[in-house]
């Protein structure tokens, strides 16, 4: 009898605990990419492929990340990206490279796509950094591979911080948006400059 009563109390406690689970809504955020470029590109220009931008496991679940100090990191449980940060960076690079008008085509890399060069990279950090002030940080490595030789001919480390103009997660998202736009615009301009000098 006591055992039955104990089981009933455990079940009742579990049910009451389940009813206390937070009903907070999950908020989703997206980076505002520039409108697609109307520029048709150069008919005799190079064809660029933009491959995957890989990211560590911490950036794979789409939760917006934060870091406090040099060692503590975490994620906002109820604030998430609509897509993974690696995909957002890749899409932003595609748009920035197309907007330059220097290439015949800029395509997302696939098993069927062929091109002259492959742009690929690794995203190390994409989130909020809390210190004496709140900032966002993007840390990214980008490289350019010659498809004929399969050799890396150019690479760049991008480490950029942008202040957050407020204290809400929405303010953090806006800062990351600005940060990403600057990072990919500068990266695309450097790729343009490098390729313009190649025979």
Rosetta constraint file for C-alpha pairs under 8 A:
AtomPair CA 1 CA 5 HARMONIC 6.22 0.50
AtomPair CA 2 CA 6 HARMONIC 6.11 0.50
AtomPair CA 3 CA 7 HARMONIC 6.22 0.50
AtomPair CA 4 CA 8 HARMONIC 6.22 0.50
AtomPair CA 5 CA 9 HARMONIC 6.23 0.50
AtomPair CA 6 CA 10 HARMONIC 6.22 0.50
AtomPair CA 7 CA 11 HARMONIC 6.19 0.50
AtomPair CA 8 CA 12 HARMONIC 6.04 0.50
AtomPair CA 9 CA 13 HARMONIC 5.96 0.50
AtomPair CA 10 CA 14 HARMONIC 6.12 0.50
AtomPair CA 11 CA 15 HARMONIC 6.18 0.50
AtomPair CA 12 CA 16 HARMONIC 6.17 0.50
AtomPair CA 13 CA 17 HARMONIC 6.02 0.50
AtomPair CA 14 CA 18 HARMONIC 6.09 0.50
AtomPair CA 15 CA 19 HARMONIC 6.34 0.50
AtomPair CA 16 CA 20 HARMONIC 6.61 0.50
AtomPair CA 17 CA 21 HARMONIC 6.86 0.50
AtomPair CA 24 CA 78 HARMONIC 7.39 0.50
AtomPair CA 25 CA 78 HARMONIC 6.74 0.50
AtomPair CA 26 CA 77 HARMONIC 7.77 0.50
AtomPair CA 26 CA 78 HARMONIC 4.37 0.50
AtomPair CA 26 CA 79 HARMONIC 5.89 0.50
AtomPair CA 26 CA 80 HARMONIC 7.32 0.50
AtomPair CA 27 CA 78 HARMONIC 5.89 0.50
AtomPair CA 27 CA 79 HARMONIC 4.84 0.50
AtomPair CA 27 CA 80 HARMONIC 6.23 0.50
AtomPair CA 28 CA 79 HARMONIC 5.94 0.50
AtomPair CA 28 CA 80 HARMONIC 4.88 0.50
AtomPair CA 28 CA 81 HARMONIC 5.36 0.50
AtomPair CA 28 CA 82 HARMONIC 5.67 0.50
AtomPair CA 29 CA 79 HARMONIC 7.51 0.50
AtomPair CA 29 CA 80 HARMONIC 6.18 0.50
AtomPair CA 29 CA 81 HARMONIC 4.81 0.50
AtomPair CA 29 CA 82 HARMONIC 5.74 0.50
AtomPair CA 29 CA 173 HARMONIC 7.32 0.50
AtomPair CA 30 CA 81 HARMONIC 5.85 0.50
AtomPair CA 30 CA 82 HARMONIC 5.62 0.50
AtomPair CA 30 CA 83 HARMONIC 7.53 0.50
AtomPair CA 31 CA 88 HARMONIC 7.26 0.50
AtomPair CA 31 CA 173 HARMONIC 7.68 0.50
AtomPair CA 31 CA 177 HARMONIC 5.50 0.50
AtomPair CA 32 CA 177 HARMONIC 6.85 0.50
AtomPair CA 33 CA 92 HARMONIC 6.32 0.50
AtomPair CA 33 CA 95 HARMONIC 7.76 0.50
AtomPair CA 33 CA 181 HARMONIC 7.98 0.50
AtomPair CA 34 CA 95 HARMONIC 7.25 0.50
AtomPair CA 36 CA 95 HARMONIC 6.35 0.50
AtomPair CA 36 CA 99 HARMONIC 7.53 0.50
AtomPair CA 37 CA 95 HARMONIC 7.14 0.50
AtomPair CA 37 CA 98 HARMONIC 6.37 0.50
AtomPair CA 37 CA 99 HARMONIC 4.98 0.50
AtomPair CA 38 CA 99 HARMONIC 7.89 0.50
AtomPair CA 39 CA 98 HARMONIC 7.57 0.50
AtomPair CA 39 CA 99 HARMONIC 6.67 0.50
AtomPair CA 39 CA 101 HARMONIC 5.81 0.50
AtomPair CA 40 CA 101 HARMONIC 7.00 0.50
AtomPair CA 40 CA 104 HARMONIC 7.73 0.50
AtomPair CA 41 CA 45 HARMONIC 7.44 0.50
AtomPair CA 41 CA 98 HARMONIC 7.38 0.50
AtomPair CA 41 CA 101 HARMONIC 4.55 0.50
AtomPair CA 41 CA 102 HARMONIC 6.09 0.50
AtomPair CA 41 CA 103 HARMONIC 5.34 0.50
AtomPair CA 41 CA 104 HARMONIC 4.93 0.50
AtomPair CA 41 CA 105 HARMONIC 6.54 0.50
AtomPair CA 42 CA 101 HARMONIC 6.54 0.50
AtomPair CA 42 CA 102 HARMONIC 6.04 0.50
AtomPair CA 42 CA 103 HARMONIC 5.41 0.50
AtomPair CA 42 CA 104 HARMONIC 4.67 0.50
AtomPair CA 43 CA 103 HARMONIC 7.80 0.50
AtomPair CA 43 CA 104 HARMONIC 5.19 0.50
AtomPair CA 44 CA 103 HARMONIC 7.89 0.50
AtomPair CA 44 CA 104 HARMONIC 6.23 0.50
AtomPair CA 45 CA 102 HARMONIC 6.46 0.50
AtomPair CA 45 CA 103 HARMONIC 4.51 0.50
AtomPair CA 45 CA 104 HARMONIC 4.38 0.50
AtomPair CA 45 CA 105 HARMONIC 7.70 0.50
AtomPair CA 46 CA 102 HARMONIC 7.83 0.50
AtomPair CA 46 CA 103 HARMONIC 5.01 0.50
AtomPair CA 46 CA 104 HARMONIC 5.44 0.50
AtomPair CA 46 CA 105 HARMONIC 7.06 0.50
AtomPair CA 46 CA 115 HARMONIC 7.53 0.50
AtomPair CA 46 CA 116 HARMONIC 6.15 0.50
AtomPair CA 46 CA 117 HARMONIC 7.93 0.50
AtomPair CA 47 CA 103 HARMONIC 6.02 0.50
AtomPair CA 47 CA 104 HARMONIC 5.53 0.50
AtomPair CA 47 CA 105 HARMONIC 4.92 0.50
AtomPair CA 47 CA 106 HARMONIC 5.93 0.50
AtomPair CA 47 CA 107 HARMONIC 7.70 0.50
AtomPair CA 47 CA 114 HARMONIC 7.88 0.50
AtomPair CA 47 CA 115 HARMONIC 4.77 0.50
AtomPair CA 47 CA 116 HARMONIC 5.36 0.50
AtomPair CA 47 CA 117 HARMONIC 6.86 0.50
AtomPair CA 48 CA 103 HARMONIC 7.24 0.50
AtomPair CA 48 CA 105 HARMONIC 6.36 0.50
AtomPair CA 48 CA 106 HARMONIC 4.76 0.50
AtomPair CA 48 CA 107 HARMONIC 6.27 0.50
AtomPair CA 48 CA 115 HARMONIC 5.57 0.50
AtomPair CA 48 CA 116 HARMONIC 6.01 0.50
AtomPair CA 48 CA 117 HARMONIC 5.12 0.50
AtomPair CA 48 CA 118 HARMONIC 5.95 0.50
AtomPair CA 48 CA 119 HARMONIC 7.22 0.50
AtomPair CA 49 CA 106 HARMONIC 5.87 0.50
AtomPair CA 49 CA 107 HARMONIC 4.92 0.50
AtomPair CA 49 CA 108 HARMONIC 5.52 0.50
AtomPair CA 49 CA 109 HARMONIC 5.00 0.50
AtomPair CA 49 CA 113 HARMONIC 7.65 0.50
AtomPair CA 49 CA 114 HARMONIC 7.46 0.50
AtomPair CA 49 CA 115 HARMONIC 5.99 0.50
AtomPair CA 49 CA 116 HARMONIC 7.70 0.50
AtomPair CA 49 CA 117 HARMONIC 6.16 0.50
AtomPair CA 49 CA 118 HARMONIC 4.67 0.50
AtomPair CA 49 CA 119 HARMONIC 6.06 0.50
AtomPair CA 50 CA 90 HARMONIC 7.00 0.50
AtomPair CA 50 CA 93 HARMONIC 7.67 0.50
AtomPair CA 50 CA 94 HARMONIC 6.58 0.50
AtomPair CA 50 CA 106 HARMONIC 7.27 0.50
AtomPair CA 50 CA 107 HARMONIC 6.14 0.50
AtomPair CA 50 CA 108 HARMONIC 4.87 0.50
AtomPair CA 50 CA 109 HARMONIC 5.29 0.50
AtomPair CA 50 CA 118 HARMONIC 5.74 0.50
AtomPair CA 50 CA 119 HARMONIC 4.69 0.50
AtomPair CA 50 CA 120 HARMONIC 6.06 0.50
AtomPair CA 51 CA 90 HARMONIC 7.44 0.50
AtomPair CA 51 CA 108 HARMONIC 6.18 0.50
AtomPair CA 51 CA 109 HARMONIC 4.83 0.50
AtomPair CA 51 CA 110 HARMONIC 7.78 0.50
AtomPair CA 51 CA 118 HARMONIC 6.56 0.50
AtomPair CA 51 CA 119 HARMONIC 5.86 0.50
AtomPair CA 51 CA 120 HARMONIC 4.86 0.50
AtomPair CA 51 CA 121 HARMONIC 7.75 0.50
AtomPair CA 52 CA 86 HARMONIC 7.47 0.50
AtomPair CA 52 CA 87 HARMONIC 7.43 0.50
AtomPair CA 52 CA 90 HARMONIC 6.71 0.50
AtomPair CA 52 CA 109 HARMONIC 7.62 0.50
AtomPair CA 52 CA 120 HARMONIC 5.93 0.50
AtomPair CA 52 CA 121 HARMONIC 6.96 0.50
AtomPair CA 53 CA 86 HARMONIC 4.99 0.50
AtomPair CA 53 CA 87 HARMONIC 6.67 0.50
AtomPair CA 53 CA 89 HARMONIC 7.01 0.50
AtomPair CA 53 CA 90 HARMONIC 5.90 0.50
AtomPair CA 53 CA 120 HARMONIC 5.91 0.50
AtomPair CA 53 CA 121 HARMONIC 4.79 0.50
AtomPair CA 53 CA 122 HARMONIC 5.14 0.50
AtomPair CA 53 CA 123 HARMONIC 6.44 0.50
AtomPair CA 54 CA 86 HARMONIC 5.86 0.50
AtomPair CA 54 CA 121 HARMONIC 6.46 0.50
AtomPair CA 54 CA 122 HARMONIC 4.69 0.50
AtomPair CA 54 CA 123 HARMONIC 6.02 0.50
AtomPair CA 55 CA 59 HARMONIC 6.15 0.50
AtomPair CA 55 CA 60 HARMONIC 6.99 0.50
AtomPair CA 55 CA 85 HARMONIC 7.89 0.50
AtomPair CA 55 CA 86 HARMONIC 5.96 0.50
AtomPair CA 55 CA 122 HARMONIC 5.76 0.50
AtomPair CA 55 CA 123 HARMONIC 4.86 0.50
AtomPair CA 55 CA 124 HARMONIC 6.14 0.50
AtomPair CA 56 CA 60 HARMONIC 6.85 0.50
AtomPair CA 56 CA 123 HARMONIC 7.47 0.50
AtomPair CA 56 CA 124 HARMONIC 6.66 0.50
AtomPair CA 57 CA 61 HARMONIC 7.63 0.50
AtomPair CA 59 CA 63 HARMONIC 7.35 0.50
AtomPair CA 59 CA 65 HARMONIC 7.65 0.50
AtomPair CA 59 CA 84 HARMONIC 7.03 0.50
AtomPair CA 59 CA 85 HARMONIC 6.70 0.50
AtomPair CA 59 CA 86 HARMONIC 7.94 0.50
AtomPair CA 59 CA 126 HARMONIC 7.79 0.50
AtomPair CA 60 CA 84 HARMONIC 5.99 0.50
AtomPair CA 60 CA 85 HARMONIC 7.61 0.50
AtomPair CA 61 CA 84 HARMONIC 6.99 0.50
AtomPair CA 62 CA 80 HARMONIC 5.42 0.50
AtomPair CA 62 CA 81 HARMONIC 5.10 0.50
AtomPair CA 62 CA 82 HARMONIC 7.20 0.50
AtomPair CA 62 CA 83 HARMONIC 6.31 0.50
AtomPair CA 62 CA 84 HARMONIC 5.03 0.50
AtomPair CA 62 CA 85 HARMONIC 6.94 0.50
AtomPair CA 63 CA 75 HARMONIC 5.88 0.50
AtomPair CA 63 CA 76 HARMONIC 6.09 0.50
AtomPair CA 63 CA 77 HARMONIC 6.49 0.50
AtomPair CA 63 CA 78 HARMONIC 7.77 0.50
AtomPair CA 63 CA 79 HARMONIC 6.14 0.50
AtomPair CA 63 CA 80 HARMONIC 4.21 0.50
AtomPair CA 63 CA 81 HARMONIC 6.23 0.50
AtomPair CA 64 CA 75 HARMONIC 5.56 0.50
AtomPair CA 64 CA 76 HARMONIC 5.61 0.50
AtomPair CA 64 CA 77 HARMONIC 7.97 0.50
AtomPair CA 64 CA 79 HARMONIC 6.02 0.50
AtomPair CA 64 CA 80 HARMONIC 5.24 0.50
AtomPair CA 64 CA 81 HARMONIC 6.60 0.50
AtomPair CA 64 CA 127 HARMONIC 6.50 0.50
AtomPair CA 65 CA 73 HARMONIC 7.42 0.50
AtomPair CA 65 CA 74 HARMONIC 5.83 0.50
AtomPair CA 65 CA 75 HARMONIC 4.27 0.50
AtomPair CA 65 CA 76 HARMONIC 6.42 0.50
AtomPair CA 65 CA 126 HARMONIC 7.21 0.50
AtomPair CA 65 CA 127 HARMONIC 4.93 0.50
AtomPair CA 65 CA 128 HARMONIC 6.27 0.50
AtomPair CA 66 CA 73 HARMONIC 5.77 0.50
AtomPair CA 66 CA 74 HARMONIC 5.46 0.50
AtomPair CA 66 CA 75 HARMONIC 5.82 0.50
AtomPair CA 66 CA 76 HARMONIC 7.70 0.50
AtomPair CA 66 CA 127 HARMONIC 5.42 0.50
AtomPair CA 66 CA 128 HARMONIC 4.36 0.50
AtomPair CA 66 CA 129 HARMONIC 5.74 0.50
AtomPair CA 66 CA 130 HARMONIC 7.41 0.50
AtomPair CA 67 CA 71 HARMONIC 7.61 0.50
AtomPair CA 67 CA 72 HARMONIC 5.80 0.50
AtomPair CA 67 CA 73 HARMONIC 4.23 0.50
AtomPair CA 67 CA 74 HARMONIC 6.38 0.50
AtomPair CA 67 CA 127 HARMONIC 7.55 0.50
AtomPair CA 67 CA 128 HARMONIC 6.11 0.50
AtomPair CA 67 CA 129 HARMONIC 4.83 0.50
AtomPair CA 67 CA 130 HARMONIC 6.11 0.50
AtomPair CA 68 CA 72 HARMONIC 5.28 0.50
AtomPair CA 68 CA 73 HARMONIC 6.12 0.50
AtomPair CA 68 CA 129 HARMONIC 6.02 0.50
AtomPair CA 68 CA 130 HARMONIC 4.87 0.50
AtomPair CA 68 CA 131 HARMONIC 6.53 0.50
AtomPair CA 69 CA 129 HARMONIC 7.84 0.50
AtomPair CA 69 CA 130 HARMONIC 6.87 0.50
AtomPair CA 69 CA 131 HARMONIC 6.49 0.50
AtomPair CA 76 CA 80 HARMONIC 7.38 0.50
AtomPair CA 79 CA 169 HARMONIC 7.53 0.50
AtomPair CA 81 CA 85 HARMONIC 7.52 0.50
AtomPair CA 83 CA 87 HARMONIC 6.71 0.50
AtomPair CA 83 CA 88 HARMONIC 6.82 0.50
AtomPair CA 84 CA 88 HARMONIC 6.48 0.50
AtomPair CA 85 CA 89 HARMONIC 6.20 0.50
AtomPair CA 85 CA 126 HARMONIC 7.15 0.50
AtomPair CA 86 CA 90 HARMONIC 6.27 0.50
AtomPair CA 86 CA 122 HARMONIC 7.87 0.50
AtomPair CA 86 CA 123 HARMONIC 6.43 0.50
AtomPair CA 87 CA 91 HARMONIC 6.11 0.50
AtomPair CA 88 CA 92 HARMONIC 6.13 0.50
AtomPair CA 89 CA 93 HARMONIC 6.21 0.50
AtomPair CA 89 CA 180 HARMONIC 7.36 0.50
AtomPair CA 89 CA 184 HARMONIC 7.75 0.50
AtomPair CA 90 CA 94 HARMONIC 6.33 0.50
AtomPair CA 91 CA 95 HARMONIC 6.41 0.50
AtomPair CA 92 CA 96 HARMONIC 6.16 0.50
AtomPair CA 92 CA 180 HARMONIC 7.90 0.50
AtomPair CA 92 CA 181 HARMONIC 7.46 0.50
AtomPair CA 92 CA 184 HARMONIC 6.63 0.50
AtomPair CA 93 CA 97 HARMONIC 6.06 0.50
AtomPair CA 93 CA 184 HARMONIC 5.65 0.50
AtomPair CA 93 CA 185 HARMONIC 7.82 0.50
AtomPair CA 93 CA 188 HARMONIC 6.95 0.50
AtomPair CA 94 CA 98 HARMONIC 6.15 0.50
AtomPair CA 94 CA 106 HARMONIC 6.47 0.50
AtomPair CA 94 CA 107 HARMONIC 7.15 0.50
AtomPair CA 94 CA 108 HARMONIC 7.35 0.50
AtomPair CA 95 CA 99 HARMONIC 6.06 0.50
AtomPair CA 96 CA 100 HARMONIC 6.72 0.50
AtomPair CA 96 CA 184 HARMONIC 6.61 0.50
AtomPair CA 96 CA 185 HARMONIC 5.92 0.50
AtomPair CA 96 CA 188 HARMONIC 6.09 0.50
AtomPair CA 97 CA 101 HARMONIC 7.54 0.50
AtomPair CA 97 CA 102 HARMONIC 7.93 0.50
AtomPair CA 97 CA 103 HARMONIC 8.00 0.50
AtomPair CA 97 CA 106 HARMONIC 6.89 0.50
AtomPair CA 97 CA 188 HARMONIC 5.52 0.50
AtomPair CA 97 CA 192 HARMONIC 7.95 0.50
AtomPair CA 98 CA 102 HARMONIC 7.60 0.50
AtomPair CA 98 CA 103 HARMONIC 7.15 0.50
AtomPair CA 98 CA 105 HARMONIC 7.30 0.50
AtomPair CA 98 CA 106 HARMONIC 5.91 0.50
AtomPair CA 100 CA 189 HARMONIC 7.92 0.50
AtomPair CA 100 CA 192 HARMONIC 7.77 0.50
AtomPair CA 102 CA 192 HARMONIC 7.15 0.50
AtomPair CA 107 CA 113 HARMONIC 7.60 0.50
AtomPair CA 108 CA 113 HARMONIC 7.89 0.50
AtomPair CA 109 CA 113 HARMONIC 6.02 0.50
AtomPair CA 109 CA 114 HARMONIC 7.96 0.50
AtomPair CA 109 CA 118 HARMONIC 7.70 0.50
AtomPair CA 115 CA 147 HARMONIC 7.01 0.50
AtomPair CA 116 CA 146 HARMONIC 6.42 0.50
AtomPair CA 116 CA 147 HARMONIC 5.47 0.50
AtomPair CA 116 CA 148 HARMONIC 7.12 0.50
AtomPair CA 117 CA 144 HARMONIC 6.54 0.50
AtomPair CA 117 CA 145 HARMONIC 5.48 0.50
AtomPair CA 117 CA 146 HARMONIC 4.78 0.50
AtomPair CA 117 CA 147 HARMONIC 5.22 0.50
AtomPair CA 118 CA 144 HARMONIC 5.65 0.50
AtomPair CA 118 CA 145 HARMONIC 5.01 0.50
AtomPair CA 118 CA 146 HARMONIC 6.65 0.50
AtomPair CA 118 CA 147 HARMONIC 6.60 0.50
AtomPair CA 119 CA 142 HARMONIC 7.09 0.50
AtomPair CA 119 CA 143 HARMONIC 5.85 0.50
AtomPair CA 119 CA 144 HARMONIC 4.73 0.50
AtomPair CA 119 CA 145 HARMONIC 6.48 0.50
AtomPair CA 120 CA 142 HARMONIC 5.83 0.50
AtomPair CA 120 CA 143 HARMONIC 5.60 0.50
AtomPair CA 120 CA 144 HARMONIC 6.64 0.50
AtomPair CA 120 CA 145 HARMONIC 7.98 0.50
AtomPair CA 121 CA 140 HARMONIC 7.08 0.50
AtomPair CA 121 CA 141 HARMONIC 5.30 0.50
AtomPair CA 121 CA 142 HARMONIC 4.23 0.50
AtomPair CA 121 CA 143 HARMONIC 5.94 0.50
AtomPair CA 122 CA 140 HARMONIC 5.76 0.50
AtomPair CA 122 CA 141 HARMONIC 5.24 0.50
AtomPair CA 122 CA 142 HARMONIC 6.68 0.50
AtomPair CA 123 CA 138 HARMONIC 7.82 0.50
AtomPair CA 123 CA 139 HARMONIC 6.14 0.50
AtomPair CA 123 CA 140 HARMONIC 4.49 0.50
AtomPair CA 123 CA 141 HARMONIC 6.52 0.50
AtomPair CA 124 CA 138 HARMONIC 7.58 0.50
AtomPair CA 124 CA 139 HARMONIC 5.26 0.50
AtomPair CA 124 CA 140 HARMONIC 5.74 0.50
AtomPair CA 124 CA 141 HARMONIC 7.92 0.50
AtomPair CA 125 CA 137 HARMONIC 6.63 0.50
AtomPair CA 125 CA 138 HARMONIC 5.25 0.50
AtomPair CA 125 CA 139 HARMONIC 4.85 0.50
AtomPair CA 125 CA 140 HARMONIC 7.12 0.50
AtomPair CA 126 CA 136 HARMONIC 7.44 0.50
AtomPair CA 126 CA 137 HARMONIC 5.81 0.50
AtomPair CA 126 CA 138 HARMONIC 4.71 0.50
AtomPair CA 126 CA 139 HARMONIC 6.72 0.50
AtomPair CA 126 CA 176 HARMONIC 7.72 0.50
AtomPair CA 127 CA 136 HARMONIC 5.46 0.50
AtomPair CA 127 CA 137 HARMONIC 5.70 0.50
AtomPair CA 127 CA 138 HARMONIC 6.93 0.50
AtomPair CA 127 CA 176 HARMONIC 7.12 0.50
AtomPair CA 128 CA 134 HARMONIC 7.10 0.50
AtomPair CA 128 CA 135 HARMONIC 5.85 0.50
AtomPair CA 128 CA 136 HARMONIC 4.32 0.50
AtomPair CA 128 CA 137 HARMONIC 6.31 0.50
AtomPair CA 128 CA 172 HARMONIC 6.61 0.50
AtomPair CA 129 CA 134 HARMONIC 5.97 0.50
AtomPair CA 129 CA 135 HARMONIC 5.24 0.50
AtomPair CA 129 CA 136 HARMONIC 5.51 0.50
AtomPair CA 129 CA 137 HARMONIC 6.59 0.50
AtomPair CA 130 CA 134 HARMONIC 4.81 0.50
AtomPair CA 130 CA 135 HARMONIC 6.54 0.50
AtomPair CA 133 CA 163 HARMONIC 7.84 0.50
AtomPair CA 134 CA 163 HARMONIC 6.36 0.50
AtomPair CA 134 CA 164 HARMONIC 5.63 0.50
AtomPair CA 134 CA 167 HARMONIC 7.81 0.50
AtomPair CA 135 CA 161 HARMONIC 6.38 0.50
AtomPair CA 135 CA 162 HARMONIC 5.48 0.50
AtomPair CA 135 CA 163 HARMONIC 4.32 0.50
AtomPair CA 135 CA 164 HARMONIC 5.05 0.50
AtomPair CA 135 CA 172 HARMONIC 7.69 0.50
AtomPair CA 135 CA 175 HARMONIC 7.63 0.50
AtomPair CA 136 CA 161 HARMONIC 5.49 0.50
AtomPair CA 136 CA 162 HARMONIC 5.30 0.50
AtomPair CA 136 CA 163 HARMONIC 6.39 0.50
AtomPair CA 136 CA 164 HARMONIC 6.77 0.50
AtomPair CA 136 CA 172 HARMONIC 6.85 0.50
AtomPair CA 136 CA 175 HARMONIC 6.35 0.50
AtomPair CA 136 CA 176 HARMONIC 5.90 0.50
AtomPair CA 136 CA 179 HARMONIC 7.48 0.50
AtomPair CA 137 CA 159 HARMONIC 7.25 0.50
AtomPair CA 137 CA 160 HARMONIC 5.69 0.50
AtomPair CA 137 CA 161 HARMONIC 4.49 0.50
AtomPair CA 137 CA 162 HARMONIC 6.63 0.50
AtomPair CA 137 CA 176 HARMONIC 7.49 0.50
AtomPair CA 137 CA 179 HARMONIC 7.61 0.50
AtomPair CA 138 CA 158 HARMONIC 7.35 0.50
AtomPair CA 138 CA 159 HARMONIC 5.76 0.50
AtomPair CA 138 CA 160 HARMONIC 5.35 0.50
AtomPair CA 138 CA 161 HARMONIC 6.56 0.50
AtomPair CA 138 CA 176 HARMONIC 7.92 0.50
AtomPair CA 138 CA 179 HARMONIC 7.22 0.50
AtomPair CA 138 CA 180 HARMONIC 7.31 0.50
AtomPair CA 139 CA 157 HARMONIC 7.50 0.50
AtomPair CA 139 CA 158 HARMONIC 5.59 0.50
AtomPair CA 139 CA 159 HARMONIC 4.48 0.50
AtomPair CA 139 CA 160 HARMONIC 6.57 0.50
AtomPair CA 140 CA 157 HARMONIC 5.90 0.50
AtomPair CA 140 CA 158 HARMONIC 4.94 0.50
AtomPair CA 140 CA 159 HARMONIC 6.46 0.50
AtomPair CA 141 CA 155 HARMONIC 7.28 0.50
AtomPair CA 141 CA 156 HARMONIC 5.83 0.50
AtomPair CA 141 CA 157 HARMONIC 4.53 0.50
AtomPair CA 141 CA 158 HARMONIC 6.04 0.50
AtomPair CA 142 CA 155 HARMONIC 5.53 0.50
AtomPair CA 142 CA 156 HARMONIC 5.33 0.50
AtomPair CA 142 CA 157 HARMONIC 6.47 0.50
AtomPair CA 142 CA 158 HARMONIC 7.70 0.50
AtomPair CA 143 CA 152 HARMONIC 6.66 0.50
AtomPair CA 143 CA 153 HARMONIC 7.66 0.50
AtomPair CA 143 CA 154 HARMONIC 5.59 0.50
AtomPair CA 143 CA 155 HARMONIC 4.02 0.50
AtomPair CA 143 CA 156 HARMONIC 6.36 0.50
AtomPair CA 144 CA 152 HARMONIC 5.65 0.50
AtomPair CA 144 CA 153 HARMONIC 5.85 0.50
AtomPair CA 144 CA 154 HARMONIC 5.10 0.50
AtomPair CA 144 CA 155 HARMONIC 6.17 0.50
AtomPair CA 145 CA 150 HARMONIC 5.98 0.50
AtomPair CA 145 CA 151 HARMONIC 5.45 0.50
AtomPair CA 145 CA 152 HARMONIC 4.28 0.50
AtomPair CA 145 CA 153 HARMONIC 5.81 0.50
AtomPair CA 145 CA 154 HARMONIC 7.29 0.50
AtomPair CA 146 CA 150 HARMONIC 5.30 0.50
AtomPair CA 146 CA 151 HARMONIC 5.56 0.50
AtomPair CA 146 CA 152 HARMONIC 6.33 0.50
AtomPair CA 146 CA 153 HARMONIC 6.51 0.50
AtomPair CA 147 CA 151 HARMONIC 7.46 0.50
AtomPair CA 154 CA 194 HARMONIC 7.93 0.50
AtomPair CA 156 CA 187 HARMONIC 7.90 0.50
AtomPair CA 158 CA 183 HARMONIC 6.99 0.50
AtomPair CA 160 CA 179 HARMONIC 7.05 0.50
AtomPair CA 160 CA 183 HARMONIC 7.10 0.50
AtomPair CA 161 CA 179 HARMONIC 6.88 0.50
AtomPair CA 162 CA 175 HARMONIC 6.17 0.50
AtomPair CA 162 CA 176 HARMONIC 7.34 0.50
AtomPair CA 162 CA 178 HARMONIC 7.56 0.50
AtomPair CA 162 CA 179 HARMONIC 5.72 0.50
AtomPair CA 163 CA 175 HARMONIC 6.55 0.50
AtomPair CA 164 CA 171 HARMONIC 6.10 0.50
AtomPair CA 164 CA 172 HARMONIC 5.73 0.50
AtomPair CA 164 CA 174 HARMONIC 7.79 0.50
AtomPair CA 164 CA 175 HARMONIC 5.36 0.50
AtomPair CA 165 CA 171 HARMONIC 6.14 0.50
AtomPair CA 165 CA 172 HARMONIC 7.89 0.50
AtomPair CA 165 CA 175 HARMONIC 7.42 0.50
AtomPair CA 166 CA 171 HARMONIC 5.53 0.50
AtomPair CA 166 CA 172 HARMONIC 7.78 0.50
AtomPair CA 167 CA 171 HARMONIC 6.37 0.50
AtomPair CA 167 CA 172 HARMONIC 7.53 0.50
AtomPair CA 168 CA 172 HARMONIC 6.55 0.50
AtomPair CA 169 CA 173 HARMONIC 6.24 0.50
AtomPair CA 170 CA 174 HARMONIC 6.31 0.50
AtomPair CA 171 CA 175 HARMONIC 6.26 0.50
AtomPair CA 172 CA 176 HARMONIC 6.23 0.50
AtomPair CA 173 CA 177 HARMONIC 6.09 0.50
AtomPair CA 174 CA 178 HARMONIC 6.34 0.50
AtomPair CA 175 CA 179 HARMONIC 6.03 0.50
AtomPair CA 176 CA 180 HARMONIC 5.94 0.50
AtomPair CA 177 CA 181 HARMONIC 6.27 0.50
AtomPair CA 178 CA 182 HARMONIC 6.30 0.50
AtomPair CA 179 CA 183 HARMONIC 6.15 0.50
AtomPair CA 180 CA 184 HARMONIC 6.08 0.50
AtomPair CA 181 CA 185 HARMONIC 5.97 0.50
AtomPair CA 182 CA 186 HARMONIC 6.10 0.50
AtomPair CA 183 CA 187 HARMONIC 6.13 0.50
AtomPair CA 184 CA 188 HARMONIC 5.88 0.50
AtomPair CA 185 CA 189 HARMONIC 6.17 0.50
AtomPair CA 186 CA 190 HARMONIC 6.30 0.50
AtomPair CA 187 CA 191 HARMONIC 6.29 0.50
AtomPair CA 188 CA 192 HARMONIC 6.12 0.50
AtomPair CA 189 CA 193 HARMONIC 6.17 0.50
AtomPair CA 190 CA 194 HARMONIC 6.13 0.50
AtomPair CA 191 CA 195 HARMONIC 6.10 0.50
AtomPair CA 192 CA 196 HARMONIC 6.00 0.50
AtomPair CA 193 CA 197 HARMONIC 6.81 0.50
AtomPair CA 194 CA 198 HARMONIC 6.92 0.50
